[in-house]
Amino acid sequence: MRKTKIVATIGPACDTPEGILALVAAGVDVFRINCSHLDTDGLARSIELVRSAAPECAVLVDIQGPKMRYAGEETTLVDGAGVRFSMESLGLDNGARRSSDLGLQTGHRILLDDGRLECRITGLSADSIEAVVVRGGVLRVRKGVNLPDTEVLGGVLSDKDLADLEVARTMGADIVAVSFVQHPDDVTRVRGLVGDDVLVFAKIERPQALARLEAICAVSDGVMAARGDLGVELPYEELPVSQRGIALTALRAGVMSICATEMLESMISQTRPTRAEVADVSGAVRDGFDAVMLSAETAVGHDPSLAVRSMTRIAEVAERDVTMPNHFADSHPETAAVTAAAAALARRISADWIVSLTFTGYSARLLAACRPSSPILAVTPTAEAARRLRPARGVYPVVQPRDGNVARAIEAALGAGRAAGHLHGGDTVVVCASRLNPRSDADTILLHTVD
């Protein structure tokens, strides 16, 4: 069974009940709603759409965050020439901020148009920036602005972000992805706004986030390698190494990870991915990411279902000869004591499944972090906990009320697995559960053959 999960972005090409169902049939586990292209009312409608059409799939709300775009007149930047930008023209002025408030300093770079143009700051005033052109060209309106050397000071959540987060909380979104993360406090603040029932993923798209990656993972439920802005703010040759580092750091921390941006970009208009794209998706699977993500391919592409099926096929083949070390257990031997032992036993006996009896999903996520060779059947009593497990690598959640007696709970779990079509007579399974209390961490491992 495919272990790597598929995240698909909703857009005009698939935002109907029929479109959502087609993507589920193709293999989607999580639906991403990109707040950059929706107002708050549109976000609410999209959540309702997924909940009604695909209630078992997870909803990921991707918060817009600060988006800086050039708002001045079209101009040509000449190499070596001086240039003056107003704060407003760079999208840095919200009516109250000055250059000194943002953390800008002389020597910092300004990248424009996805890094195609580059300037370096030579002087600052209250409302303008002087710079010298390092790499020139035509600067057009609405092109992106990046500040790779600047840790932007102040809050990173706009009024729209706050409104979107409130909708995500009240409508029961399963995951929120936080844009423009620079510091663990950015994640902590969002968690305080959405509560403990929503998973918080940090988008790693700035060098400042890479420098604090371990600390960010420590306060996050997951991370996203957002390779769009990250690929602009880093030298492009460093991006593959950074991508691998994000996956490895997440594995060691025991949090989920998503690889995103331009994975099958050509399939927006084509019927086959390029060979480089196939290698890219395969590399992300081998890096150890829990999930891979489609953006414009499903949001505006000509055949969203085909893009999902293509990614599924690539992931399935890439997984065939991948055996992953247990980085999480090596880094957290006490936390992973039981789940690592269950994973090791399953590998040793080539178990067909690991069955995790998990109340909140925590034990199943620990098992997934151990990267066992067997798929994980996560049996949990609530649909909400089941959906929050959908992004986790190799985890297949089913909903089954939990009996207080562990023997009866295991019997019911195996029955639920058979009813869902996962378990079959004669399957060898490793059961990981708690004997002390249904809400306690796993403390018991049993070997079982399905009747």
Secondary structure, DSSP 8 states (H G I E B T S, - for coil): ---SEEEEE--TTT-SHHHHHHHHHHT--EEEEEGGG--HHHHHHHHHHHHHH-TTSEEEEE------B--S--EEE-TT-EEEEETTTTT--SSS--GGGGT--TT-EEEETTTTEEEEEEEE-SSEEEEEEEE-EEE-TT-BEE-TT----S----HHHHHHHHHHHHTT-SEEEETT--SHHHHHHHHHHH-TTSEEEEEE-SHHHHHTHHHHHHT-SEEEEEHHHHHHHS-GGGHHHHHHHHHHHHHHHT-EEEEESSTTGGGGT-SS--HHHHHHHHHHHHHT-SEEEESHHHHT-S-HHHHHHHHHHHHHHHTTT-----HHHHH-TTTTHHHHHHHHHHHHHT-SEEEEE-SSSHHHHHHHHT--SS-EEEEES-HHHHHHTTTSTTEEEEE----SSHHHHHHHHHHHHHHTTS--TT-EEEEEE-SS-TTS---EEEEEE--
